[in-house]
Amino acid sequence: MASIEVQQASVMDVTTHPSLRWGAVIAGWMVAAGIALVLYTAGLAFGFQTFDPNDAAATAKGIGTGTAVWMALTWIVSLFLGGMFASWFDGRDDQTVGCMHGVTVWGLSIAMSGLLLAFGLSGAAAGGSAMLAGAMGGTDHGGGNAHRGDAHAMAASSDAVVRLHGQVAQRIVGAGTHAAADPAAVSAISTALLANHPDTASAVLAGATGMSQADADQAVRGLSPQVAAAQAELKSAADKTAHYTAMAMWTVFISLLLALLAAALGGWLGAGHVHRVYHLRRYPRSAV
């Protein structure tokens, strides 16, 4: 009786995890950047077209709202298409991998935008510091510290603060000891009054004019309406700044979140329809 030998072959099941293809990610990011540039240019064109010099306030408000909406749409559309193209460049019909490519395109776009913004802000700050240093040097050469104090006093001042400076200067000149008010003294007195330190303001006023402490106290009390108006105007300006800053930050947050979802959706849809991109393509094989 013939014997039959049976050979058994063992099969090893090896699980492999799909990996990102950075070439596809970078190519998708470049597509997203190009589309964003086109949309930003179109937004600038619309903004300049709707500008009305006769109604600057309404135009500025409309441009601010339109800029926020257009920025959100630009991020959403560009990153949606960038994630989709990244999946197509990858060439695999795995929708999970496509979603990962879209999210990575979004992350790369945010990182590069942050770097460009940081470089731009640092350059602007350096240029502004150089211009300020040059301006301060020119004022020191022409008029000394008095002009520098006046520049500091008038910087970032509202109308009410400017009126307060004027009233303080009149008090100093009215004392009869100076032909013109010292800008440094005016700034110091106004700052003390706005900070609710009338005693300090009285002491500075008395020292700058030579008047008695009682007369300085009475002069400071006479400035109460101007001080209250300046404080109210500064508080209103600070509240508006905080309000618009919060709106801007929320706009950026919502835009980035929607752009993340759009990039992931674009990568997912791109991977699910990748066969439509390549089904008619025939590539010749290279000769061995």
Secondary structure in CASP SS format (residue, H / E / C, confidence):
PFRMAT SS
TARGET T0000
AUTHOR 0000-0000-0000
METHOD secondary structure of the structure
MODEL  1
M C 1.00
A C 1.00
S C 1.00
I C 1.00
E C 1.00
V C 1.00
Q C 1.00
Q C 1.00
A C 1.00
S C 1.00
V C 1.00
M C 1.00
D C 1.00
V C 1.00
T C 1.00
T C 1.00
H C 1.00
P C 1.00
S C 1.00
L C 1.00
R C 1.00
W H 1.00
G H 1.00
A H 1.00
V H 1.00
I H 1.00
A H 1.00
G H 1.00
W H 1.00
M H 1.00
V H 1.00
A H 1.00
A H 1.00
G H 1.00
I H 1.00
A H 1.00
L H 1.00
V H 1.00
L H 1.00
Y H 1.00
T H 1.00
A H 1.00
G H 1.00
L H 1.00
A H 1.00
F H 1.00
G H 1.00
F H 1.00
Q H 1.00
T C 1.00
F C 1.00
D C 1.00
P C 1.00
N C 1.00
D C 1.00
A H 1.00
A H 1.00
A H 1.00
T H 1.00
A H 1.00
K H 1.00
G H 1.00
I H 1.00
G H 1.00
T H 1.00
G H 1.00
T H 1.00
A H 1.00
V H 1.00
W H 1.00
M H 1.00
A H 1.00
L H 1.00
T H 1.00
W H 1.00
I H 1.00
V H 1.00
S H 1.00
L H 1.00
F H 1.00
L H 1.00
G H 1.00
G H 1.00
M H 1.00
F H 1.00
A H 1.00
S H 1.00
W H 1.00
F H 1.00
D H 1.00
G C 1.00
R C 1.00
D C 1.00
D C 1.00
Q H 1.00
T H 1.00
V H 1.00
G H 1.00
C H 1.00
M H 1.00
H H 1.00
G H 1.00
V H 1.00
T H 1.00
V H 1.00
W H 1.00
G H 1.00
L H 1.00
S H 1.00
I H 1.00
A H 1.00
M H 1.00
S H 1.00
G H 1.00
L H 1.00
L H 1.00
L H 1.00
A H 1.00
F H 1.00
G H 1.00
L H 1.00
S H 1.00
G H 1.00
A H 1.00
A H 1.00
A H 1.00
G H 1.00
G H 1.00
S H 1.00
A H 1.00
M H 1.00
L H 1.00
A H 1.00
G H 1.00
A H 1.00
M H 1.00
G H 1.00
G H 1.00
T H 1.00
D H 1.00
H H 1.00
G H 1.00
G H 1.00
G C 1.00
N H 1.00
A H 1.00
H H 1.00
R H 1.00
G H 1.00
D H 1.00
A H 1.00
H H 1.00
A H 1.00
M H 1.00
A C 1.00
A C 1.00
S C 1.00
S C 1.00
D H 1.00
A H 1.00
V H 1.00
V H 1.00
R H 1.00
L H 1.00
H H 1.00
G H 1.00
Q H 1.00
V H 1.00
A H 1.00
Q H 1.00
R H 1.00
I H 1.00
V H 1.00
G H 1.00
A C 1.00
G C 1.00
T C 1.00
H C 1.00
A C 1.00
A C 1.00
A C 1.00
D C 1.00
P H 1.00
A H 1.00
A H 1.00
V H 1.00
S H 1.00
A H 1.00
I H 1.00
S H 1.00
T H 1.00
A H 1.00
L H 1.00
L H 1.00
A C 1.00
N C 1.00
H C 1.00
P H 1.00
D H 1.00
T H 1.00
A H 1.00
S H 1.00
A H 1.00
V H 1.00
L H 1.00
A H 1.00
G H 1.00
A H 1.00
T H 1.00
G C 1.00
M C 1.00
S C 1.00
Q H 1.00
A H 1.00
D H 1.00
A H 1.00
D H 1.00
Q H 1.00
A H 1.00
V H 1.00
R H 1.00
G H 1.00
L C 1.00
S H 1.00
P H 1.00
Q H 1.00
V H 1.00
A H 1.00
A H 1.00
A H 1.00
Q H 1.00
A H 1.00
E H 1.00
L H 1.00
K H 1.00
S H 1.00
A H 1.00
A H 1.00
D H 1.00
K H 1.00
T H 1.00
A H 1.00
H H 1.00
Y H 1.00
T H 1.00
A H 1.00
M H 1.00
A H 1.00
M H 1.00
W H 1.00
T H 1.00
V H 1.00
F H 1.00
I H 1.00
S H 1.00
L H 1.00
L H 1.00
L H 1.00
A H 1.00
L H 1.00
L H 1.00
A H 1.00
A H 1.00
A H 1.00
L H 1.00
G H 1.00
G H 1.00
W H 1.00
L H 1.00
G H 1.00
A H 1.00
G H 1.00
H C 1.00
V H 1.00
H H 1.00
R H 1.00
V H 1.00
Y H 1.00
H C 1.00
L C 1.00
R C 1.00
R C 1.00
Y C 1.00
P C 1.00
R C 1.00
S C 1.00
A C 1.00
V C 1.00
END
